[in-house]
Each structure stands twice: as structure tokens, then as C-alpha cells.
Amino acid sequence: MKKLLVTGGAGFIGSHLIKKLIDKHKIICVDNFNKYYDPKLKKDRIKNLLKNKNFKLCKINIADFKGLKEIFEKEKIDILVHLAAQAGVRYSLVNPFVYEKTNVLGTVNLLELSKDYKIKKFIFASSSSVYGNNKKVPFSEDNKLDNPASLYGATKIAGEAVCKSYYSLYKIPICALRFFTVYGPWGRPDMAYFKFTKALFEDKPIDVYNFGRLSRDFTYIDDIIDGILKAINYNFDFEIINLGNNKPINLLYFIKVIEEATGKKAKKKMMGMQKGDVKRTWADIGKAKKLLGWQATTDIKKGIDRFVKWYKKYHEKNINN
């Protein structure tokens, strides 16, 4: 039985991953339960894990090197899955310093400790945001990352660069996974699909940026978790791998899918392009197929339907049927 440390373990992706690993592995869940969105959702995600003998929760900020070191000293960690990050493109315009502290310093802290305590594998959660306004599509792992559209994307580029340096210097086996617009049950309330669903049920208008001329490579949570599990089991030295659906969805069609799933009609407020945003994301998944034998299998209608059913169940007291 291996011992894994999962940072951001009470987050959207982290909590799903832990639920898949918990029966066969010991899990150290690191999360600081910050207030970027309601911490209650984070607590609810892991509530059923707290009594599991294989689960240990450590409430700590990954920028706290001393606190992290105490965990590494107490626990003999085999694999580190680093999912913790200050997420969101828009929030980086308001509070840029938390991105540097969490996404860069936090990553350096974890890599330094991984070097000192001989971690066998290090999985780093990167993002499609590293591609920024890249003109070449679909986005391939060998594309140049010289045009970030947001500070969030820039900190993820920096995180990858730090990972590469620690591999070069200390030969820590590292795999950076670039996630493309992950969605599904227990997701983040700041994401468009969550905000749109909430607005439709509350009969409120939705903001449609760039007049709907946007597309995203939406990737369902179960597919992402499958990709992470395959990466954990893959013997890598240093790799960067896209995990995306490889099927960009137009924003107006995406809204239509949510309308169908909710049975509600959206009141669209058409707006211009938002600062820090990109017009499209599209993953080239050739490398994921070749190395991991992975590709996404969940189509957008099925994925959104599952999310809406979860949303209604979780928020049923606040929805007027």
C-alpha cells in the first residue's frame, strides 16, 4: 500500500481523485480551505472521507514551508500529486500576489521537500492557460509558451519551468498534466457552467463574453481522474501531457446544452471580450494516447446532465421547481 500526498485534496479534482485512491492507498490530504469560494463546499466534498482509516487531513497552506516539512518528516510519502493552486483567471486581476505565493512559491516548497525526502513520483497540475493566445491549434505540448493571456497562466508556465529545473538538477521523476476546462459534479462555483446553471435556476441573466464567439475544450471530471491515475502508474522521467477532450465546444451551444439539462431558458447578456480571457482552447491529445493510453470518453451533453442532477440535489433547498 503506497502513501500519496495530494495537495488541494478538498478541491474539485483533488477530492474526486482521493475517492478513487482511498481504498488501495494511504492518503495525506493537504488543503488550506481558503475563501476564494465557500469553504463549505470543500468540507462537504471530503466529509465522507474523514472517518476512513486510510485518510489523513492536514489543514495547511503550501506556502508554509516549515509546516509542510513537518508533514514530510512524519509521513513516508511515495508519490506527490500537486493539485493545489490559486485558480481563476479573473481573480488574478484583483489579487495577483496570492498567485505568486501559492502557484510559484508553493510549488518550489513541495519540490524542495520532494528532493530532500526522496519522493518517487511528482505529478504537477498544470493548465491549458499556459497556451494563452497561441495561434497554432490544436494546442500541442511542444508549442511555444511565450504569449500568456493571464497571470494565472504565467504562474503555471513558471510552475512547469520550476518542475523541469528540479528534474534536471535532482532527477525527481515529474509529470506535468495540462488540464483543459474540467467540469462536473462538485465543481468550482467560479466556473462558467456552474454560474450559468445557478443563474438559470434563479431566473437571472448570464454574461456571455465576446458575444458568444468563444470555444472551450470541456473535459469531464471522470476522464481527468482516469488520466491522473494513468499518469501515476506510468514510469516517467520528465513529461508534459495534455489532458483534454479534443473537441472544442462553442459557448452558445454550451449554453443550449445547459438549457436543455435544466429545462430553463437563459437570459443572455451579450458582452465584449473579458480581460485575461482567450478565444479558444483545444487539446492535442496524441501524447496522452501514446504514453498513457488515454482519451476522454464523456460527451458534453452527458457530462452537463450529470452536473445538473448533482447541482439540483446539492442545492435543492434553494431551487424553486
C-alpha positions, 0 to 999 in steps of 0.5 A: 500500500503506497502513501500519496500526498495530494495537495488541494485534496478538498478541491474539485479534482483533488477530492474526486481523485482521493475517492478513487485512491482511498481504498488501495492507498494511504492518503495525506490530504493537504488543503488550506480551505481558503475563501476564494469560494465557500469553504463549505463546499470543500468540507462537504466534498471530503466529509465522507472521507474523514472517518476512513482509516486510510485518510489523513487531513492536514489543514495547511497552506503550501506556502508554509514551508516549515509546516509542510516539512513537518508533514514530510518528516512524519509521513513516508510519502511515495508519490506527490500529486500537486493539485493545489493552486490559486485558480481563476483567471479573473481573480488574478486581476484583483489579487495577483500576489496570492498567485505568486505565493501559492502557484510559484512559491508553493510549488518550489516548497513541495519540490524542495521537500520532494528532493530532500525526502526522496519522493518517487513520483511528482505529478504537477497540475498544470493548465491549458492557460499556459497556451494563452493566445497561441495561434497554432491549434490544436494546442500541442505540448511542444508549442511555444509558451511565450504569449500568456493571456493571464497571470494565472497562466504565467504562474503555471508556465513558471510552475512547469519551468520550476518542475523541469529545473528540479528534474534536471538538477535532482532527477525527481521523476515529474509529470506535468498534466495540462488540464483543459476546462474540467467540469462536473459534479462538485465543481468550482462555483467560479466556473462558467457552467456552474454560474450559468446553471445557478443563474438559470435556476434563479431566473437571472441573466448570464454574461456571455463574453465576446458575444458568444464567439468563444470555444472551450475544450470541456473535459469531464471530471471522470476522464481527468481522474482516469488520466491522473491515475494513468499518469501515476502508474506510468514510469516517467522521467520528465513529461508534459501531457495534455489532458483534454477532450479534443473537441472544442465546444462553442459557448452558445451551444454550451449554453443550449446544452445547459438549457436543455439539462435544466429545462430553463431558458437563459437570459443572455447578456451579450458582452465584449471580450473579458480581460485575461480571457482567450478565444479558444482552447483545444487539446492535442491529445496524441501524447496522452494516447501514446504514453498513457493510453488515454482519451476522454470518453464523456460527451458534453451533453452527458457530462452537463446532465450529470452536473445538473442532477448533482447541482439540483440535489446539492442545492435543492433547498434553494431551487424553486421547481 
